[in-house]
Amino acid sequence: MIKRSFLGLAKPRLQYSVTVGTVQELPVPSKVILLLKEPQNGGRGNGLKVGDSVKTGQRLSASPEGVEYVISSVTGTISDMAPYVGMLGQKCKAITIDASGQDDWDDSFNKEPTLDAALKFFEYAPGNPSFKAFTDPEKSISAIVINGMDQDLLLTANQYVVQNEAADIKGGVDALKKMTGVDRIVITVPDNLVQQASTTGADVKSVSATYPSSLPHMIMKDVLGEVVLAGDSVEDAGVVFMSAEAVAALGAAFQTGQPCVTKIVTVVGKDGKTTNVRTRIGTPLKDVLQACNVSLNDRDRLIMGGPMTGAAAHSEELGVEPGTDGIVVQDETNSAQVTDYPCINCGECVRICPVKIPVNMLVRFLEGRFYEDARALYDLDCCIECGLCSYVCISRIPIFQYIKLGKYELSLIEIAEAVNE
């Protein structure tokens, strides 16, 4: 629900969806498409090739010792391996697996909850949890926050997990304590899910249903009472965030001995109707949309993620990724169109920014590609990437995308400087 301001005197209020509903179970697809990131060092391996047979739950990597990997979500045969460039230039290998229709589970996963097992099998689990911070000697992790509130509008995947899979979350909490040695585990949920969350064994904290209260930096400030310094991550502040779905997948895997290969996705049609589905990771988007009776026409917008922070997908042949919490379809007439019209200094972006960044000045430097000045003078590193500035921009400037691009370009500069030292 959106409550707009009167004559610009008050901020518009965007409310999270808190009505969860049921989940539609989708059948095993005829094929899946998994994106394997290329090694950061540019190395190549020969561990996978077209024609290889794979099992459900099998770890697939470019080489036996490869750090980057995917988990096969079906049993079948690799039919294609093609280069793919993702968001912000991320180079991947798109692995297409033709499914046999029957699951033959790989037995290499060990039910013993160790950090090594988490690093080898759960970096590709639903929700994209990361365990690398626990092995970084420069980081001292003192708390884990399980986010039971979905981070974008209209989505309810994680809230469904809290409501219906609290026992698996409890198993995941127990496993996390054994693997990481961290005793302080907090779960954040909306008020209507406090009772279910209280059975998980984590310390329950409620969060506001007003966007962007469930973003990690906002939870750090509003729930934990800590402010993350500009340029630092939440891990730098000693906290690791994981989604409720990721922790539930962890608990279920150590209970059954099989890594989770499905993902709950909220599908939002052109009429605004939402449907939660559970499907295999890698299922083509078109299969998910067809199951939800959502059709795509020319010039429709297909968004992976939510309406505030999601990214437009160029093809319905792309697969559902472990971090895909939502699929949103908008027809052309209802899609927010961006322009190259200049900023008119209305101040709406400054007024709505939760961290009080002078966005009107920041975007000028980002448009001009003065990224280092944008960081030094106008607080680029303070941005928590909520997308509210783009939402209220009268000139329809794609501010959120400029910010993402600016941070990415600065990361490339830092990498180049480190190499040349």
TORKOL-4160 file (C-alpha; in steps of 0.2 Angstrom, whole numbers, padded with zeros to 4 digits, m for minus):
421
<pt num="1" X="0000" Y="0000" Z="0000"/>
<pt num="2" X="0006" Y="0017" Z="m0004"/>
<pt num="3" X="0002" Y="0033" Z="0005"/>
<pt num="4" X="0007" Y="0048" Z="m0005"/>
<pt num="5" X="0011" Y="0065" Z="0002"/>
<pt num="6" X="0000" Y="0081" Z="0002"/>
<pt num="7" X="0008" Y="0095" Z="m0008"/>
<pt num="8" X="0025" Y="0087" Z="m0005"/>
<pt num="9" X="0024" Y="0091" Z="0014"/>
<pt num="10" X="0026" Y="0073" Z="0020"/>
<pt num="11" X="0035" Y="0058" Z="0014"/>
<pt num="12" X="0026" Y="0045" Z="0004"/>
<pt num="13" X="0025" Y="0029" Z="0014"/>
<pt num="14" X="0028" Y="0012" Z="0006"/>
<pt num="15" X="0021" Y="m0003" Z="0015"/>
<pt num="16" X="0028" Y="m0021" Z="0014"/>
<pt num="17" X="0016" Y="m0035" Z="0010"/>
<pt num="18" X="0012" Y="m0045" Z="0026"/>
<pt num="19" X="m0002" Y="m0056" Z="0019"/>
<pt num="20" X="0008" Y="m0072" Z="0015"/>
<pt num="21" X="m0004" Y="m0084" Z="0007"/>
<pt num="22" X="0000" Y="m0102" Z="0001"/>
<pt num="23" X="0014" Y="m0109" Z="m0010"/>
<pt num="24" X="0011" Y="m0117" Z="m0027"/>
<pt num="25" X="0023" Y="m0132" Z="m0030"/>
<pt num="26" X="0029" Y="m0132" Z="m0048"/>
<pt num="27" X="0034" Y="m0149" Z="m0056"/>
<pt num="28" X="0052" Y="m0153" Z="m0061"/>
<pt num="29" X="0056" Y="m0142" Z="m0077"/>
<pt num="30" X="0062" Y="m0150" Z="m0093"/>
<pt num="31" X="0078" Y="m0141" Z="m0091"/>
<pt num="32" X="0087" Y="m0129" Z="m0079"/>
<pt num="33" X="0100" Y="m0115" Z="m0083"/>
<pt num="34" X="0113" Y="m0112" Z="m0069"/>
<pt num="35" X="0125" Y="m0097" Z="m0069"/>
<pt num="36" X="0143" Y="m0102" Z="m0064"/>
<pt num="37" X="0153" Y="m0087" Z="m0060"/>
<pt num="38" X="0170" Y="m0087" Z="m0068"/>
<pt num="39" X="0185" Y="m0088" Z="m0057"/>
<pt num="40" X="0191" Y="m0070" Z="m0051"/>
<pt num="41" X="0209" Y="m0074" Z="m0056"/>
<pt num="42" X="0203" Y="m0078" Z="m0074"/>
<pt num="43" X="0209" Y="m0096" Z="m0073"/>
<pt num="44" X="0200" Y="m0109" Z="m0083"/>
<pt num="45" X="0197" Y="m0127" Z="m0079"/>
<pt num="46" X="0190" Y="m0142" Z="m0088"/>
<pt num="47" X="0180" Y="m0150" Z="m0074"/>
<pt num="48" X="0163" Y="m0149" Z="m0084"/>
<pt num="49" X="0159" Y="m0152" Z="m0102"/>
<pt num="50" X="0144" Y="m0154" Z="m0113"/>
<pt num="51" X="0137" Y="m0172" Z="m0112"/>
<pt num="52" X="0142" Y="m0175" Z="m0094"/>
<pt num="53" X="0128" Y="m0183" Z="m0083"/>
<pt num="54" X="0125" Y="m0175" Z="m0066"/>
<pt num="55" X="0115" Y="m0179" Z="m0051"/>
<pt num="56" X="0103" Y="m0169" Z="m0041"/>
<pt num="57" X="0113" Y="m0160" Z="m0027"/>
<pt num="58" X="0129" Y="m0162" Z="m0036"/>
<pt num="59" X="0142" Y="m0149" Z="m0034"/>
<pt num="60" X="0147" Y="m0142" Z="m0051"/>
<pt num="61" X="0163" Y="m0132" Z="m0053"/>
<pt num="62" X="0175" Y="m0127" Z="m0067"/>
<pt num="63" X="0189" Y="m0138" Z="m0058"/>
<pt num="64" X="0189" Y="m0150" Z="m0043"/>
<pt num="65" X="0197" Y="m0137" Z="m0032"/>
<pt num="66" X="0187" Y="m0122" Z="m0039"/>
<pt num="67" X="0180" Y="m0109" Z="m0027"/>
<pt num="68" X="0165" Y="m0104" Z="m0038"/>
<pt num="69" X="0152" Y="m0118" Z="m0040"/>
<pt num="70" X="0134" Y="m0121" Z="m0043"/>
<pt num="71" X="0123" Y="m0135" Z="m0036"/>
<pt num="72" X="0113" Y="m0146" Z="m0049"/>
<pt num="73" X="0095" Y="m0144" Z="m0045"/>
<pt num="74" X="0090" Y="m0159" Z="m0056"/>
<pt num="75" X="0097" Y="m0176" Z="m0062"/>
<pt num="76" X="0101" Y="m0175" Z="m0081"/>
<pt num="77" X="0114" Y="m0171" Z="m0094"/>
<pt num="78" X="0123" Y="m0155" Z="m0098"/>
<pt num="79" X="0117" Y="m0150" Z="m0115"/>
<pt num="80" X="0125" Y="m0133" Z="m0117"/>
<pt num="81" X="0138" Y="m0122" Z="m0109"/>
<pt num="82" X="0139" Y="m0104" Z="m0115"/>
<pt num="83" X="0147" Y="m0088" Z="m0109"/>
<pt num="84" X="0135" Y="m0076" Z="m0101"/>
<pt num="85" X="0138" Y="m0058" Z="m0094"/>
<pt num="86" X="0127" Y="m0053" Z="m0080"/>
<pt num="87" X="0124" Y="m0038" Z="m0070"/>
<pt num="88" X="0138" Y="m0025" Z="m0070"/>
<pt num="89" X="0149" Y="m0036" Z="m0081"/>
<pt num="90" X="0149" Y="m0051" Z="m0070"/>
<pt num="91" X="0156" Y="m0065" Z="m0082"/>
<pt num="92" X="0148" Y="m0082" Z="m0080"/>
<pt num="93" X="0146" Y="m0099" Z="m0088"/>
<pt num="94" X="0128" Y="m0103" Z="m0092"/>
<pt num="95" X="0126" Y="m0122" Z="m0089"/>
<pt num="96" X="0110" Y="m0129" Z="m0097"/>
<pt num="97" X="0105" Y="m0146" Z="m0090"/>
<pt num="98" X="0091" Y="m0157" Z="m0098"/>
<pt num="99" X="0082" Y="m0165" Z="m0084"/>
<pt num="100" X="0078" Y="m0183" Z="m0084"/>
<pt num="101" X="0062" Y="m0181" Z="m0073"/>
<pt num="102" X="0068" Y="m0192" Z="m0059"/>
<pt num="103" X="0080" Y="m0187" Z="m0045"/>
<pt num="104" X="0095" Y="m0197" Z="m0042"/>
<pt num="105" X="0103" Y="m0188" Z="m0027"/>
<pt num="106" X="0122" Y="m0186" Z="m0026"/>
<pt num="107" X="0129" Y="m0193" Z="m0010"/>
<pt num="108" X="0144" Y="m0182" Z="m0007"/>
<pt num="109" X="0136" Y="m0170" Z="0005"/>
<pt num="110" X="0140" Y="m0174" Z="0023"/>
<pt num="111" X="0126" Y="m0171" Z="0036"/>
<pt num="112" X="0139" Y="m0165" Z="0049"/>
<pt num="113" X="0137" Y="m0146" Z="0051"/>
<pt num="114" X="0154" Y="m0139" Z="0049"/>
<pt num="115" X="0160" Y="m0123" Z="0041"/>
<pt num="116" X="0169" Y="m0132" Z="0028"/>
<pt num="117" X="0152" Y="m0140" Z="0022"/>
<pt num="118" X="0144" Y="m0123" Z="0022"/>
<pt num="119" X="0157" Y="m0116" Z="0011"/>
<pt num="120" X="0157" Y="m0131" Z="m0001"/>
<pt num="121" X="0138" Y="m0133" Z="m0003"/>
<pt num="122" X="0128" Y="m0118" Z="0004"/>
<pt num="123" X="0135" Y="m0103" Z="m0005"/>
<pt num="124" X="0123" Y="m0108" Z="m0019"/>
<pt num="125" X="0108" Y="m0112" Z="m0007"/>
<pt num="126" X="0092" Y="m0102" Z="m0009"/>
<pt num="127" X="0094" Y="m0085" Z="m0002"/>
<pt num="128" X="0112" Y="m0084" Z="m0007"/>
<pt num="129" X="0120" Y="m0085" Z="0011"/>
<pt num="130" X="0138" Y="m0081" Z="0012"/>
<pt num="131" X="0150" Y="m0090" Z="0025"/>
<pt num="132" X="0166" Y="m0081" Z="0019"/>
<pt num="133" X="0166" Y="m0068" Z="0033"/>
<pt num="134" X="0168" Y="m0082" Z="0046"/>
<pt num="135" X="0184" Y="m0087" Z="0038"/>
<pt num="136" X="0191" Y="m0069" Z="0036"/>
<pt num="137" X="0204" Y="m0066" Z="0050"/>
<pt num="138" X="0201" Y="m0047" Z="0048"/>
<pt num="139" X="0183" Y="m0049" Z="0053"/>
<pt num="140" X="0176" Y="m0053" Z="0070"/>
<pt num="141" X="0158" Y="m0059" Z="0068"/>
<pt num="142" X="0148" Y="m0057" Z="0084"/>
<pt num="143" X="0131" Y="m0059" Z="0078"/>
<pt num="144" X="0120" Y="m0067" Z="0065"/>
<pt num="145" X="0104" Y="m0059" Z="0059"/>
<pt num="146" X="0090" Y="m0069" Z="0051"/>
<pt num="147" X="0080" Y="m0058" Z="0041"/>
<pt num="148" X="0062" Y="m0065" Z="0041"/>
<pt num="149" X="0055" Y="m0049" Z="0032"/>
<pt num="150" X="0057" Y="m0048" Z="0013"/>
<pt num="151" X="0068" Y="m0034" Z="0008"/>
<pt num="152" X="0058" Y="m0027" Z="m0006"/>
<pt num="153" X="0039" Y="m0023" Z="m0009"/>
<pt num="154" X="0026" Y="m0035" Z="m0014"/>
<pt num="155" X="0037" Y="m0050" Z="m0010"/>
<pt num="156" X="0033" Y="m0063" Z="0004"/>
<pt num="157" X="0044" Y="m0078" Z="0001"/>
<pt num="158" X="0054" Y="m0076" Z="0018"/>
<pt num="159" X="0038" Y="m0072" Z="0028"/>
<pt num="160" X="0031" Y="m0088" Z="0021"/>
<pt num="161" X="0046" Y="m0098" Z="0027"/>
<pt num="162" X="0044" Y="m0090" Z="0045"/>
<pt num="163" X="0026" Y="m0094" Z="0045"/>
<pt num="164" X="0027" Y="m0112" Z="0039"/>
<pt num="165" X="0044" Y="m0118" Z="0041"/>
<pt num="166" X="0049" Y="m0113" Z="0058"/>
<pt num="167" X="0056" Y="m0130" Z="0063"/>
<pt num="168" X="0068" Y="m0130" Z="0049"/>
<pt num="169" X="0074" Y="m0112" Z="0054"/>
<pt num="170" X="0077" Y="m0119" Z="0072"/>
<pt num="171" X="0087" Y="m0133" Z="0064"/>
<pt num="172" X="0097" Y="m0120" Z="0054"/>
<pt num="173" X="0100" Y="m0109" Z="0070"/>
<pt num="174" X="0107" Y="m0125" Z="0079"/>
<pt num="175" X="0118" Y="m0129" Z="0064"/>
<pt num="176" X="0124" Y="m0111" Z="0063"/>
<pt num="177" X="0129" Y="m0110" Z="0081"/>
<pt num="178" X="0139" Y="m0127" Z="0079"/>
<pt num="179" X="0148" Y="m0121" Z="0062"/>
<pt num="180" X="0152" Y="m0103" Z="0067"/>
<pt num="181" X="0153" Y="m0103" Z="0086"/>
<pt num="182" X="0142" Y="m0087" Z="0086"/>
<pt num="183" X="0130" Y="m0088" Z="0100"/>
<pt num="184" X="0120" Y="m0072" Z="0097"/>
<pt num="185" X="0107" Y="m0076" Z="0083"/>
<pt num="186" X="0093" Y="m0063" Z="0080"/>
<pt num="187" X="0078" Y="m0066" Z="0069"/>
<pt num="188" X="0068" Y="m0050" Z="0063"/>
<pt num="189" X="0050" Y="m0052" Z="0058"/>
<pt num="190" X="0035" Y="m0041" Z="0056"/>
<pt num="191" X="0023" Y="m0040" Z="0071"/>
<pt num="192" X="0011" Y="m0053" Z="0064"/>
<pt num="193" X="0025" Y="m0067" Z="0064"/>
<pt num="194" X="0032" Y="m0064" Z="0081"/>
<pt num="195" X="0024" Y="m0080" Z="0088"/>
<pt num="196" X="0030" Y="m0091" Z="0074"/>
<pt num="197" X="0047" Y="m0084" Z="0075"/>
<pt num="198" X="0048" Y="m0087" Z="0094"/>
<pt num="199" X="0049" Y="m0106" Z="0091"/>
<pt num="200" X="0065" Y="m0104" Z="0081"/>
<pt num="201" X="0078" Y="m0103" Z="0095"/>
<pt num="202" X="0083" Y="m0086" Z="0090"/>
<pt num="203" X="0081" Y="m0069" Z="0098"/>
<pt num="204" X="0065" Y="m0062" Z="0091"/>
<pt num="205" X="0065" Y="m0043" Z="0086"/>
<pt num="206" X="0050" Y="m0035" Z="0076"/>
<pt num="207" X="0053" Y="m0023" Z="0062"/>
<pt num="208" X="0042" Y="m0010" Z="0055"/>
<pt num="209" X="0031" Y="m0014" Z="0040"/>
<pt num="210" X="0036" Y="0003" Z="0032"/>
<pt num="211" X="0049" Y="0002" Z="0018"/>
<pt num="212" X="0065" Y="0001" Z="0019"/>
<pt num="213" X="0065" Y="m0005" Z="0037"/>
<pt num="214" X="0070" Y="m0023" Z="0033"/>
<pt num="215" X="0086" Y="m0018" Z="0024"/>
<pt num="216" X="0102" Y="m0024" Z="0033"/>
<pt num="217" X="0109" Y="m0006" Z="0037"/>
<pt num="218" X="0092" Y="m0001" Z="0043"/>
<pt num="219" X="0090" Y="m0016" Z="0055"/>
<pt num="220" X="0108" Y="m0012" Z="0061"/>
<pt num="221" X="0102" Y="0005" Z="0066"/>
<pt num="222" X="0084" Y="0002" Z="0072"/>
<pt num="223" X="0086" Y="m0015" Z="0079"/>
<pt num="224" X="0104" Y="m0018" Z="0085"/>
<pt num="225" X="0107" Y="0001" Z="0088"/>
<pt num="226" X="0123" Y="0001" Z="0078"/>
<pt num="227" X="0127" Y="0013" Z="0063"/>
<pt num="228" X="0138" Y="0005" Z="0049"/>
<pt num="229" X="0152" Y="0017" Z="0044"/>
<pt num="230" X="0152" Y="0024" Z="0027"/>
<pt num="231" X="0161" Y="0012" Z="0015"/>
<pt num="232" X="0160" Y="m0002" Z="0028"/>
<pt num="233" X="0149" Y="m0018" Z="0026"/>
<pt num="234" X="0138" Y="m0025" Z="0039"/>
<pt num="235" X="0151" Y="m0039" Z="0041"/>
<pt num="236" X="0164" Y="m0026" Z="0044"/>
<pt num="237" X="0153" Y="m0021" Z="0059"/>
<pt num="238" X="0153" Y="m0039" Z="0065"/>
<pt num="239" X="0136" Y="m0045" Z="0059"/>
<pt num="240" X="0131" Y="m0057" Z="0046"/>
<pt num="241" X="0114" Y="m0056" Z="0038"/>
<pt num="242" X="0105" Y="m0072" Z="0031"/>
<pt num="243" X="0087" Y="m0074" Z="0024"/>
<pt num="244" X="0075" Y="m0085" Z="0033"/>
<pt num="245" X="0074" Y="m0096" Z="0018"/>
<pt num="246" X="0093" Y="m0098" Z="0018"/>
<pt num="247" X="0093" Y="m0103" Z="0036"/>
<pt num="248" X="0078" Y="m0115" Z="0034"/>
<pt num="249" X="0087" Y="m0123" Z="0019"/>
<pt num="250" X="0102" Y="m0126" Z="0030"/>
<pt num="251" X="0092" Y="m0134" Z="0044"/>
<pt num="252" X="0082" Y="m0145" Z="0031"/>
<pt num="253" X="0098" Y="m0151" Z="0023"/>
<pt num="254" X="0107" Y="m0156" Z="0038"/>
<pt num="255" X="0091" Y="m0165" Z="0044"/>
<pt num="256" X="0089" Y="m0175" Z="0027"/>
<pt num="257" X="0106" Y="m0176" Z="0021"/>
<pt num="258" X="0101" Y="m0167" Z="0004"/>
<pt num="259" X="0105" Y="m0149" Z="0000"/>
<pt num="260" X="0090" Y="m0138" Z="m0004"/>
<pt num="261" X="0088" Y="m0136" Z="m0023"/>
<pt num="262" X="0072" Y="m0127" Z="m0023"/>
<pt num="263" X="0067" Y="m0108" Z="m0022"/>
<pt num="264" X="0052" Y="m0099" Z="m0016"/>
<pt num="265" X="0048" Y="m0085" Z="m0028"/>
<pt num="266" X="0034" Y="m0072" Z="m0027"/>
<pt num="267" X="0027" Y="m0069" Z="m0044"/>
<pt num="268" X="0018" Y="m0052" Z="m0047"/>
<pt num="269" X="0008" Y="m0051" Z="m0063"/>
<pt num="270" X="0003" Y="m0036" Z="m0073"/>
<pt num="271" X="m0013" Y="m0034" Z="m0063"/>
<pt num="272" X="m0004" Y="m0034" Z="m0047"/>
<pt num="273" X="m0009" Y="m0051" Z="m0042"/>
<pt num="274" X="0004" Y="m0060" Z="m0032"/>
<pt num="275" X="0007" Y="m0079" Z="m0031"/>
<pt num="276" X="0021" Y="m0088" Z="m0021"/>
<pt num="277" X="0028" Y="m0103" Z="m0030"/>
<pt num="278" X="0041" Y="m0116" Z="m0026"/>
<pt num="279" X="0052" Y="m0121" Z="m0040"/>
<pt num="280" X="0069" Y="m0129" Z="m0044"/>
<pt num="281" X="0084" Y="m0117" Z="m0045"/>
<pt num="282" X="0088" Y="m0114" Z="m0063"/>
<pt num="283" X="0070" Y="m0116" Z="m0069"/>
<pt num="284" X="0067" Y="m0104" Z="m0084"/>
<pt num="285" X="0057" Y="m0089" Z="m0080"/>
<pt num="286" X="0045" Y="m0092" Z="m0094"/>
<pt num="287" X="0040" Y="m0109" Z="m0086"/>
<pt num="288" X="0037" Y="m0100" Z="m0069"/>
<pt num="289" X="0026" Y="m0087" Z="m0078"/>
<pt num="290" X="0016" Y="m0100" Z="m0088"/>
<pt num="291" X="0012" Y="m0109" Z="m0072"/>
<pt num="292" X="0005" Y="m0093" Z="m0064"/>
<pt num="293" X="m0004" Y="m0089" Z="m0080"/>
<pt num="294" X="0006" Y="m0073" Z="m0083"/>
<pt num="295" X="0009" Y="m0069" Z="m0102"/>
<pt num="296" X="0023" Y="m0058" Z="m0109"/>
<pt num="297" X="0020" Y="m0046" Z="m0124"/>
<pt num="298" X="0033" Y="m0035" Z="m0133"/>
<pt num="299" X="0039" Y="m0021" Z="m0123"/>
<pt num="300" X="0033" Y="m0028" Z="m0107"/>
<pt num="301" X="0045" Y="m0026" Z="m0092"/>
<pt num="302" X="0052" Y="m0042" Z="m0084"/>
<pt num="303" X="0060" Y="m0039" Z="m0067"/>
<pt num="304" X="0070" Y="m0051" Z="m0057"/>
<pt num="305" X="0068" Y="m0046" Z="m0039"/>
<pt num="306" X="0056" Y="m0033" Z="m0032"/>
<pt num="307" X="0049" Y="m0016" Z="m0039"/>
<pt num="308" X="0061" Y="m0005" Z="m0029"/>
<pt num="309" X="0078" Y="m0014" Z="m0031"/>
<pt num="310" X="0075" Y="m0028" Z="m0044"/>
<pt num="311" X="0084" Y="m0028" Z="m0061"/>
<pt num="312" X="0076" Y="m0029" Z="m0078"/>
<pt num="313" X="0079" Y="m0046" Z="m0086"/>
<pt num="314" X="0082" Y="m0046" Z="m0105"/>
<pt num="315" X="0075" Y="m0063" Z="m0108"/>
<pt num="316" X="0062" Y="m0075" Z="m0101"/>
<pt num="317" X="0074" Y="m0089" Z="m0105"/>
<pt num="318" X="0085" Y="m0085" Z="m0089"/>
<pt num="319" X="0084" Y="m0096" Z="m0075"/>
<pt num="320" X="0078" Y="m0093" Z="m0057"/>
<pt num="321" X="0094" Y="m0089" Z="m0047"/>
<pt num="322" X="0096" Y="m0093" Z="m0028"/>
<pt num="323" X="0094" Y="m0075" Z="m0024"/>
<pt num="324" X="0078" Y="m0073" Z="m0034"/>
<pt num="325" X="0064" Y="m0069" Z="m0022"/>
<pt num="326" X="0053" Y="m0061" Z="m0034"/>
<pt num="327" X="0048" Y="m0060" Z="m0053"/>
<pt num="328" X="0038" Y="m0044" Z="m0058"/>
<pt num="329" X="0030" Y="m0042" Z="m0074"/>
<pt num="330" X="0024" Y="m0024" Z="m0080"/>
<pt num="331" X="0016" Y="m0019" Z="m0096"/>
<pt num="332" X="0023" Y="m0004" Z="m0105"/>
<pt num="333" X="0009" Y="0008" Z="m0100"/>
<pt num="334" X="0012" Y="0004" Z="m0081"/>
<pt num="335" X="0031" Y="0004" Z="m0082"/>
<pt num="336" X="0040" Y="0019" Z="m0075"/>
<pt num="337" X="0050" Y="0026" Z="m0089"/>
<pt num="338" X="0067" Y="0035" Z="m0086"/>
<pt num="339" X="0072" Y="0050" Z="m0095"/>
<pt num="340" X="0088" Y="0061" Z="m0098"/>
<pt num="341" X="0079" Y="0076" Z="m0091"/>
<pt num="342" X="0090" Y="0086" Z="m0079"/>
<pt num="343" X="0087" Y="0087" Z="m0061"/>
<pt num="344" X="0076" Y="0102" Z="m0056"/>
<pt num="345" X="0081" Y="0103" Z="m0038"/>
<pt num="346" X="0064" Y="0099" Z="m0031"/>
<pt num="347" X="0072" Y="0091" Z="m0016"/>
<pt num="348" X="0061" Y="0076" Z="m0015"/>
<pt num="349" X="0075" Y="0063" Z="m0016"/>
<pt num="350" X="0084" Y="0072" Z="m0001"/>
<pt num="351" X="0068" Y="0073" Z="0009"/>
<pt num="352" X="0065" Y="0054" Z="0007"/>
<pt num="353" X="0082" Y="0047" Z="0009"/>
<pt num="354" X="0084" Y="0037" Z="0025"/>
<pt num="355" X="0102" Y="0042" Z="0027"/>
<pt num="356" X="0100" Y="0060" Z="0022"/>
<pt num="357" X="0112" Y="0060" Z="0007"/>
<pt num="358" X="0112" Y="0076" Z="m0004"/>
<pt num="359" X="0106" Y="0065" Z="m0018"/>
<pt num="360" X="0102" Y="0080" Z="m0030"/>
<pt num="361" X="0121" Y="0084" Z="m0030"/>
<pt num="362" X="0127" Y="0066" Z="m0029"/>
<pt num="363" X="0118" Y="0061" Z="m0045"/>
<pt num="364" X="0125" Y="0076" Z="m0055"/>
<pt num="365" X="0143" Y="0069" Z="m0051"/>
<pt num="366" X="0137" Y="0052" Z="m0055"/>
<pt num="367" X="0130" Y="0057" Z="m0072"/>
<pt num="368" X="0147" Y="0066" Z="m0076"/>
<pt num="369" X="0156" Y="0050" Z="m0071"/>
<pt num="370" X="0165" Y="0059" Z="m0057"/>
<pt num="371" X="0164" Y="0044" Z="m0046"/>
<pt num="372" X="0178" Y="0048" Z="m0034"/>
<pt num="373" X="0171" Y="0065" Z="m0031"/>
<pt num="374" X="0154" Y="0058" Z="m0028"/>
<pt num="375" X="0162" Y="0047" Z="m0015"/>
<pt num="376" X="0172" Y="0060" Z="m0007"/>
<pt num="377" X="0160" Y="0075" Z="m0008"/>
<pt num="378" X="0142" Y="0068" Z="m0008"/>
<pt num="379" X="0142" Y="0052" Z="0002"/>
<pt num="380" X="0141" Y="0039" Z="m0011"/>
<pt num="381" X="0147" Y="0026" Z="0001"/>
<pt num="382" X="0133" Y="0030" Z="0013"/>
<pt num="383" X="0119" Y="0024" Z="0001"/>
<pt num="384" X="0110" Y="0009" Z="0007"/>
<pt num="385" X="0102" Y="0006" Z="m0011"/>
<pt num="386" X="0084" Y="0007" Z="m0006"/>
<pt num="387" X="0079" Y="0015" Z="m0023"/>
<pt num="388" X="0067" Y="0028" Z="m0014"/>
<pt num="389" X="0076" Y="0042" Z="m0023"/>
<pt num="390" X="0072" Y="0035" Z="m0040"/>
<pt num="391" X="0054" Y="0032" Z="m0034"/>
<pt num="392" X="0051" Y="0050" Z="m0030"/>
<pt num="393" X="0061" Y="0058" Z="m0044"/>
<pt num="394" X="0050" Y="0070" Z="m0054"/>
<pt num="395" X="0063" Y="0071" Z="m0068"/>
<pt num="396" X="0063" Y="0052" Z="m0069"/>
<pt num="397" X="0081" Y="0051" Z="m0068"/>
<pt num="398" X="0087" Y="0033" Z="m0065"/>
<pt num="399" X="0096" Y="0038" Z="m0049"/>
<pt num="400" X="0097" Y="0020" Z="m0041"/>
<pt num="401" X="0106" Y="0013" Z="m0057"/>
<pt num="402" X="0118" Y="0028" Z="m0057"/>
<pt num="403" X="0122" Y="0024" Z="m0039"/>
<pt num="404" X="0125" Y="0005" Z="m0042"/>
<pt num="405" X="0136" Y="0009" Z="m0058"/>
<pt num="406" X="0146" Y="0022" Z="m0048"/>
<pt num="407" X="0150" Y="0009" Z="m0034"/>
<pt num="408" X="0154" Y="m0004" Z="m0047"/>
<pt num="409" X="0166" Y="0008" Z="m0056"/>
<pt num="410" X="0175" Y="0013" Z="m0040"/>
<pt num="411" X="0177" Y="m0006" Z="m0036"/>
<pt num="412" X="0186" Y="m0008" Z="m0052"/>
<pt num="413" X="0197" Y="0007" Z="m0049"/>
<pt num="414" X="0202" Y="0000" Z="m0032"/>
<pt num="415" X="0206" Y="m0017" Z="m0039"/>
<pt num="416" X="0217" Y="m0009" Z="m0053"/>
<pt num="417" X="0226" Y="0001" Z="m0039"/>
<pt num="418" X="0229" Y="m0014" Z="m0029"/>
<pt num="419" X="0236" Y="m0024" Z="m0044"/>
<pt num="420" X="0248" Y="m0009" Z="m0048"/>
<pt num="421" X="0255" Y="m0007" Z="m0031"/>
